[in-house]
Amino acid sequence: MSFSPGRLVRLLATCSLACLGQAVGTDGDSSSLLEAGSGIGDEAPTDGVMAMPLRRVVEHQGVVTPSLARRLLGADLREAYGTAYYVDLTIGTGGKTKQTVQVVVDTGSYELWVNPDCSEATAKWRDFCDELGHYDPALSPTARRVKDPESFFIDYALGNVSAVYYTDDVYISGVKIANHRFGVASESAYVWNGFMGLGYGQDHGTVSYPIVVDSLAAQGHINSKLFSMDLGAQSGSDLAVTGEIVFGGVDTNKYSGYLAKIPIVPPNKEYGIKLNSISVRAPESNGGTSSHQRRQEAQPIKDANLPLTAVVDSGTTFSIFPESVVNALARGFPGAKSDGNGGYTVPCSLRDADGSVEFEFLTDGSSGSNGGKLTIAVSYRDFIWDRGDYCFMGAQHDANFQSWILGDTFMRAAYATFDQSNNALFMAQYQRCGDKPNRVAVPAGRDAAAKVRGACKKGRTRSSGDMLLSSDALATAVCAGEQTTARRAAAAPTLETIYVKNAAPPPQSSPSSQQ
C-alpha cells in the first residue's frame, strides 16, 4: 500500500499525536493531544526533561535531508534519496491560529528555520511541502523581525535557502522557549522542508545567538545543554513513528548499565569522536543468506586510516568512510557488489542473517566502558539500508571527501546523549525494555549523564528492529490505518513498527533533474 506525499504527511501528524500523548501524559483523546502539543495556552511543566517523537520519512525525492556529507562536499551522494526524521514545533503565542510546522532534526547543523518555498516543486511534491505547515509572523502578536544580523544563506549542494530572522515563542512538547530566534525562509531551491539544527551554537563560532539547546538551558527548562536520541528501527517504509529525542535527560528503558563517556574531538562545532576500530562479524557461509546462519568471530579491519575521527550526524543516512575501509567492510557482506558510486548493493535477504558491524570507541575510562573502550554492535538488519527491492550496505565513500561520518546506519544501534556542557557524547548499546518510556532528568555537573543507570538487563540486548508495543503504541499503529498488523504486533513484541510499504528501484538521475 502506498500514499501520496500529502497523505503521508497527514498520517505522520496524526500518528505523532499518539506518541505525544505518551510524552505529555494525556489519555489518548485526540483533541487533548492536539492542545497539549500545540503550546497554545498553559505551558507544560518540564521537570528538567521533555521528549518529542521522531517520525521517519524515507525515499522521497522531495525530502531533502541536510546531510553533513553533502554540505561539506557538494556532491550528489546517494544521501539525496535517504531518510529524514521529523518533529513538530508550534510557533507564536496569543494568535487565533495554531501555527504548527514539521521540521527535520539534524545534529550536524545549527540553524532552526521554517517555511521552505514550495512553489517551485512539482505538484506532487508541492503537496508534500505544503502539508509540513507554514508560519506567518503576521498572525503572531509575539513575532519580531531581527535586524542584526537580519538574514542568512545556507547551501545544501543540491539546494539552498535564504532566510530572514525573527524572534517568537517556540513550543516544544508544550514547553515555551520565549523570544527564540529562527529563520523564516524568503527563498529556497530544491529544499522542501525546514530544519532544526542541534549542533554546537552560541560561543562556538557557528552562530552568534542561542540555538534551541542554548535557549532551553538558559531559560531553565533543562539543567544543562544536553539531549538524547534513539532513532528506532528502519523498515524500508514511507512512514514510521520510530524513535525519540529527549531534551535534558535520558530514557533509562533504552540501555543497560551506565553510559560511557566519549570525549568530543576539538574544535567543538560538530560531534566528532574517536573511532578506534571497526570489525565485521559475518555469518557463516552455507550457500545462502538465511537467518539460520551461524556467526563467525569478529574480524577487525586492518587499515592505515584507523583510528579516525568521525562526526555523529543524524542528518546523514549512510556512514561515510575512506574507500579502503568501505571495501574491507564489503568483504563481510556475501553478495556485495559495487554500485559504481562509492557504495555497495547487497542482497536484501542479508538483513535476516546473523551478522554485525562492530564499532569500537576510545572513552575516558568512566563507567559503562571496558578498559577505556566501548563497542557498539550494529546488526546487519540495522546496518543495511532497505529501499524495498534494493538494499545497500550502510557505508559509502567519495574520493574527494576527507571528513568521516557515523550516520543513521550507525545511530540505530546506539543510545546517544549529546552533552555540550561536558563536550562529550555518552553512549551505550541500544536496548529496549519495559512497555513505556522512563525519562530521567540529568542534573547539571561534571559527567552527570554517566551516573544515570539504565533499567534494562544486560544480556537482553534488542536491536532497534525489536520494539515492545504498549497499548499506546498500538493506538499509534491504528492511526496509520494498519489495524490488522497492529493486532498482530501486539501479540508479537518483536515487530519493529507499523509502516506503509512503497518499494521502488533506485532512481537513475539526481533529484534536481526530476523536480
C-alpha positions in Angstrom: 0.0 0.0 0.0 1.3 3.5 -0.8 0.2 7.0 -0.2 0.7 10.4 -1.9 3.2 12.6 -0.1 0.4 14.8 1.2 -1.5 11.9 2.6 1.8 10.7 4.1 2.4 13.9 6.0 -1.2 13.9 7.3 -0.6 10.4 8.6 2.6 11.5 10.2 0.9 14.3 12.0 -1.9 12.1 13.2 0.3 9.3 14.4 2.6 11.7 16.2 -0.3 12.8 18.4 -0.5 9.3 20.0 3.3 9.4 20.7 2.8 12.9 22.1 0.2 11.5 24.4 2.9 9.4 26.0 5.3 12.3 26.2 2.9 14.7 28.0 0.8 12.2 29.9 -2.6 12.6 28.1 -5.1 9.9 27.9 -5.1 9.4 24.1 -8.0 11.7 23.3 -7.2 13.4 20.0 -8.5 16.8 21.0 -6.5 16.9 24.2 -3.4 15.7 22.4 -3.6 18.5 19.9 -3.9 21.1 22.6 -1.1 19.6 24.6 1.2 19.5 21.7 0.2 22.9 20.3 1.7 25.0 23.0 -1.2 27.4 22.9 -2.4 28.2 26.4 -0.9 26.9 29.6 2.7 25.9 29.4 3.5 22.3 30.2 5.8 21.6 33.1 9.2 20.1 32.3 10.8 18.9 35.5 14.1 19.3 33.6 13.2 16.8 30.8 10.9 16.8 27.7 10.5 14.4 24.8 9.5 14.6 21.2 8.7 11.6 19.0 10.8 11.2 15.8 8.9 10.4 12.7 10.8 8.8 9.9 10.2 9.5 6.2 12.2 7.7 3.7 12.9 7.6 -0.1 11.1 10.7 -1.2 12.9 13.0 -3.7 11.0 15.8 -2.1 12.6 15.1 1.3 15.9 16.8 1.3 17.9 15.5 4.1 20.5 18.0 5.4 23.5 15.6 5.2 26.7 16.9 6.6 28.4 15.0 3.8 26.6 17.0 1.1 27.1 20.3 2.9 30.8 19.8 3.1 31.4 18.0 -0.3 28.8 19.5 -2.6 28.3 16.2 -4.3 25.3 14.3 -5.5 25.6 11.5 -3.0 23.0 8.7 -2.5 22.0 10.6 0.6 19.7 12.7 -1.6 17.3 9.6 -1.5 17.8 9.0 2.2 15.9 9.3 5.4 14.7 12.3 7.4 13.4 12.4 10.9 10.7 15.0 11.7 9.4 16.7 14.8 6.5 19.1 15.4 7.1 22.7 16.6 4.4 25.3 17.4 5.3 29.0 17.0 3.7 32.1 18.4 1.6 32.9 21.4 -1.8 34.7 21.6 -2.8 34.4 18.0 -6.1 32.8 17.0 -4.5 30.3 14.6 -2.3 27.5 15.9 0.9 27.6 13.7 2.4 24.1 13.8 5.3 23.2 11.5 7.2 19.9 10.9 11.0 20.2 10.7 13.8 17.8 10.2 16.1 17.1 13.2 19.8 17.5 12.4 22.7 17.1 14.8 25.1 18.2 12.0 23.8 21.8 11.6 22.9 24.7 13.8 20.0 26.9 12.5 16.3 26.5 13.1 14.4 27.6 10.0 10.9 27.2 8.6 8.8 27.9 5.5 10.6 26.3 2.5 9.4 27.7 -0.8 7.0 25.1 -2.2 6.1 26.9 -5.4 9.0 25.5 -7.5 8.2 21.9 -6.7 6.2 19.7 -9.0 2.5 19.3 -8.0 3.3 16.0 -6.2 6.0 17.5 -4.0 4.2 20.8 -3.6 1.5 19.0 -1.7 4.1 17.3 0.5 5.9 20.6 1.2 2.7 22.5 1.9 1.5 19.8 4.4 4.5 20.3 6.6 3.0 23.6 7.8 3.6 27.3 7.3 4.4 30.0 9.8 3.1 33.5 9.2 4.7 36.1 11.5 1.7 38.5 10.9 -0.6 36.1 12.7 1.5 36.1 15.9 1.4 39.1 18.2 4.7 38.0 19.7 6.7 37.9 16.5 9.5 40.4 16.0 11.8 40.9 13.0 15.5 40.8 13.8 17.8 43.5 12.3 21.3 42.5 13.2 22.0 40.2 11.6 18.8 40.1 9.6 19.3 37.2 7.3 21.4 34.1 6.4 22.1 31.8 3.4 22.7 28.0 3.5 24.0 26.0 0.6 22.9 22.3 0.7 24.8 21.5 -2.5 21.6 20.1 -4.1 19.6 23.1 -2.9 19.8 26.2 -0.9 17.8 28.6 1.3 17.8 32.3 2.1 16.0 33.4 5.3 15.3 36.4 7.4 15.5 36.2 11.2 12.5 36.6 13.5 12.1 36.1 17.2 8.9 34.5 18.6 7.8 32.0 21.2 8.6 28.4 20.1 7.0 25.5 21.8 8.5 22.0 22.1 6.1 19.5 23.6 4.1 22.3 25.1 7.1 24.0 26.7 7.7 27.6 25.7 11.1 28.9 24.6 10.4 32.6 24.9 11.6 35.0 22.2 13.7 32.4 20.4 15.5 33.4 17.2 15.0 31.4 14.0 14.9 31.8 10.2 11.8 32.3 8.1 12.7 31.4 4.5 12.4 34.1 1.9 13.6 31.9 -0.9 14.7 28.3 -1.3 15.6 26.0 -4.1 15.1 22.2 -4.1 14.6 22.2 -0.3 11.1 21.2 0.6 11.4 21.1 4.4 12.7 23.2 7.3 15.4 22.1 9.8 16.1 22.2 13.5 19.9 22.2 13.9 21.2 20.7 17.1 24.9 21.2 16.7 27.0 23.5 18.9 25.6 27.0 18.8 26.4 30.3 20.5 30.1 30.9 21.5 31.4 28.1 19.3 32.0 30.0 16.1 28.8 28.7 14.4 26.1 31.2 15.1 26.1 34.4 17.2 22.8 33.8 19.0 21.3 31.0 21.2 20.0 28.0 19.3 17.4 25.6 20.6 19.6 23.7 23.1 21.1 27.0 24.3 17.7 28.6 24.9 16.3 25.5 26.7 19.2 25.6 29.1 19.3 29.4 29.5 15.5 29.6 30.2 15.7 26.9 32.9 13.8 24.2 31.1 16.7 21.7 31.2 19.7 21.6 33.6 22.5 21.6 31.0 23.0 21.7 27.3 22.1 18.1 26.7 19.8 15.9 24.7 19.5 12.2 24.0 18.4 10.4 20.8 17.4 6.9 19.7 16.4 6.7 16.0 14.5 3.4 16.3 14.1 0.8 13.6 14.2 1.1 9.8 11.5 -0.7 7.9 12.0 0.3 4.3 8.8 2.2 4.8 7.3 5.5 3.7 6.1 6.2 7.2 7.1 5.1 10.7 7.0 6.7 14.2 10.2 5.2 15.4 12.5 6.9 17.8 12.6 9.8 20.3 14.6 12.8 21.2 14.8 13.7 24.9 15.9 17.2 25.9 17.6 17.5 29.3 17.6 13.8 30.1 17.7 10.1 29.2 15.2 7.3 28.8 16.6 4.6 31.1 14.5 2.0 29.3 16.8 2.3 26.2 20.0 0.9 27.7 21.6 -1.2 30.4 24.4 -0.3 32.9 25.9 3.2 32.5 26.5 5.4 29.5 30.2 5.6 28.6 31.8 9.0 28.1 33.4 9.6 24.7 35.1 13.0 24.5 34.3 15.2 21.5 37.4 16.0 19.5 38.1 19.7 19.2 37.1 22.1 17.7 33.7 21.7 19.3 31.4 22.6 16.4 30.2 19.2 15.5 30.0 15.9 17.4 33.3 14.4 16.2 34.5 11.4 18.3 37.5 9.0 18.0 36.6 5.7 16.2 39.3 3.3 17.3 38.5 0.3 15.2 35.8 -1.5 13.1 35.2 -5.2 13.0 32.8 -7.3 10.9 31.2 -10.4 12.4 30.0 -12.1 9.2 27.5 -15.0 9.1 28.9 -18.5 8.4 28.7 -19.1 4.6 26.4 -22.1 4.0 25.4 -21.4 0.4 22.7 -18.8 1.4 21.9 -15.8 3.5 19.2 -17.2 5.7 18.6 -16.3 9.4 19.8 -19.8 10.3 23.5 -18.9 9.5 25.9 -19.0 12.4 28.1 -16.0 13.2 31.8 -16.1 12.7 34.3 -14.4 15.1 34.6 -10.7 14.7 37.3 -9.8 12.1 39.0 -6.4 12.7 39.5 -4.3 9.6 43.2 -3.6 9.3 43.5 -0.2 7.7 46.0 2.6 7.9 43.2 5.2 8.2 42.1 3.7 11.6 41.8 5.1 14.2 39.9 8.1 12.7 37.7 11.0 13.9 34.1 10.6 12.7 31.1 13.0 13.2 27.9 11.6 14.6 25.2 13.1 12.3 21.5 12.2 12.4 21.1 14.1 9.1 23.2 11.6 7.1 21.6 8.3 6.1 24.8 6.4 5.4 28.1 6.3 7.3 30.9 7.8 5.3 34.4 6.2 5.5 37.6 6.1 3.4 37.4 3.9 0.3 39.7 1.2 1.7 37.6 0.9 4.8 34.3 0.6 2.8 35.9 -2.0 0.5 37.0 -4.0 3.6 33.6 -3.8 5.1 32.0 -5.1 1.9 34.0 -8.3 2.1 32.0 -9.2 5.2 28.7 -9.0 3.2 28.2 -12.0 1.0 27.0 -11.0 -2.5 28.0 -7.3 -2.1 28.5 -5.6 -5.5 30.0 -2.2 -6.1 27.4 0.3 -7.4 30.0 2.4 -9.1 29.2 5.4 -6.9 31.2 4.7 -3.8 28.9 2.2 -2.2 27.8 -1.4 -2.4 24.4 -3.1 -3.1 23.8 -6.3 -1.1 21.1 -9.0 -1.1 18.2 -7.8 0.9 18.0 -11.3 2.5 21.2 -10.5 4.3 19.1 -8.3 6.7 17.9 -11.6 8.2 21.4 -13.0 8.6 23.1 -13.1 12.0 25.9 -10.7 11.2 27.0 -7.4 12.6 29.4 -4.5 12.2 31.2 -3.6 15.5 32.5 0.0 16.2 35.0 0.5 19.0 35.5 3.9 20.5 38.0 5.3 22.9 36.5 6.5 26.1 37.8 8.3 29.2 37.6 5.1 31.1 34.5 6.0 33.1 31.7 3.7 34.0 30.0 2.0 31.1 33.2 1.4 29.2 35.6 -1.6 29.2 39.1 -0.5 29.9 38.7 2.8 28.1 36.8 1.3 25.2 33.2 1.0 24.1 31.9 -1.3 21.4 28.6 -0.6 19.6 27.4 -3.6 17.6 25.2 -2.8 14.6 23.2 -5.8 13.3 23.0 -6.5 9.6 19.3 -5.6 9.8 20.1 -2.1 11.1 23.3 -1.5 9.0 21.8 -2.5 5.6 19.6 0.3 4.2 16.4 -1.2 2.8 14.7 0.5 -0.2 12.3 -2.3 -0.8 13.6 -4.4 -3.8 17.1 -2.9 -3.4 19.4 -2.8 -0.4 22.7 -1.0 0.2 25.5 -1.7 2.7 25.3 1.1 5.2 28.7 2.7 4.4 30.0 4.5 1.3 32.9 6.7 0.3 33.8 9.5 -2.1 37.3 10.2 -3.4 37.0 13.9 -2.7 35.6 13.7 0.8 38.0 13.7 3.7 35.7 14.0 6.7 34.1 10.9 8.1 30.6 10.4 9.3 28.7 8.0 11.6 25.3 8.4 10.1 21.9 6.7 10.7 23.2 3.3 9.8 25.3 3.5 13.0 23.0 5.5 15.2 20.2 3.0 15.0 22.2 0.7 17.3 23.3 3.3 19.8 21.6 5.2 22.6 23.4 8.5 22.4 23.4 11.5 24.8 24.9 14.7 23.2 26.3 16.7 26.1 27.6 20.1 25.1 28.2 21.2 28.7 30.7 18.4 29.1 31.9 18.3 25.5 31.2 14.6 25.2 28.9 12.0 23.9 27.6 9.5 26.4 26.7 6.2 24.6 25.6 2.7 25.2 24.4 -0.2 23.1 20.7 0.5 22.2 18.3 -1.8 24.1 14.6 -1.6 24.8 12.9 -2.8 27.9 9.6 -2.1 29.6 6.4 -1.1 27.8 6.7 2.6 28.2 9.4 5.3 28.5 11.2 6.0 31.8 12.6 9.5 31.2 15.0 10.9 33.9 16.3 14.4 34.0 20.1 14.7 34.0 21.3 17.2 36.7 23.9 19.8 35.9 27.5 18.9 36.8 30.5 17.0 35.5 29.6 13.8 33.6 26.2 13.6 35.3 24.8 11.6 32.4 27.3 8.8 33.1 25.8 8.4 36.6 22.2 7.5 35.5 21.9 3.8 35.4 19.9 2.1 32.6 16.9 0.0 33.5 17.5 -2.8 31.0 19.2 -6.1 32.0 22.5 -6.7 30.4 22.4 -9.7 28.0 18.9 -9.0 26.8 20.0 -6.7 24.0 17.4 -6.0 21.4 18.3 -4.5 18.1 16.4 -1.4 17.1 14.4 -3.7 15.0 12.8 -5.1 18.1 10.1 -2.9 19.6 7.9 -3.7 22.5 4.5 -2.3 21.7 2.3 -1.0 24.6 -1.4 -0.1 24.2 -0.3 3.4 23.4 1.9 2.1 20.6 -1.0 0.0 19.4 -3.1 3.2 19.2 -0.2 4.8 17.2 -0.3 1.9 14.8 -4.1 2.2 14.3 -3.6 5.8 13.4 -1.7 4.6 10.4 -4.7 2.5 9.3 -2.9 -0.8 9.7 -5.3 -2.3 12.3 -4.8 -5.9 11.4 -1.0 -5.5 11.5 -1.3 -3.6 14.8 -3.1 -6.5 16.5 -0.5 -8.9 15.2 2.2 -6.6 16.5 0.6 -6.6 20.0 0.8 -10.4 20.0 4.3 -10.4 18.7 6.5 -7.9 20.5 9.4 -8.3 18.0 7.6 -6.4 15.2 9.7 -3.3 14.8 6.9 -0.8 13.8 3.8 -0.3 11.8 4.5 1.0 8.3 3.3 1.6 4.8 5.3 -0.2 2.1 6.3 1.5 -1.1 9.2 -0.3 -2.7 10.8 1.3 -5.6 14.1 0.8 -7.5 16.9 3.3 -7.0 16.4 6.4 -9.2 18.7 6.8 -12.1 19.1 10.6 -12.0 19.6 13.3 -9.5 16.7 14.9 -7.5 17.2 18.2 -9.2 16.7 16.8 -12.6 13.5 15.2 -11.5 11.7 18.1 -9.9 
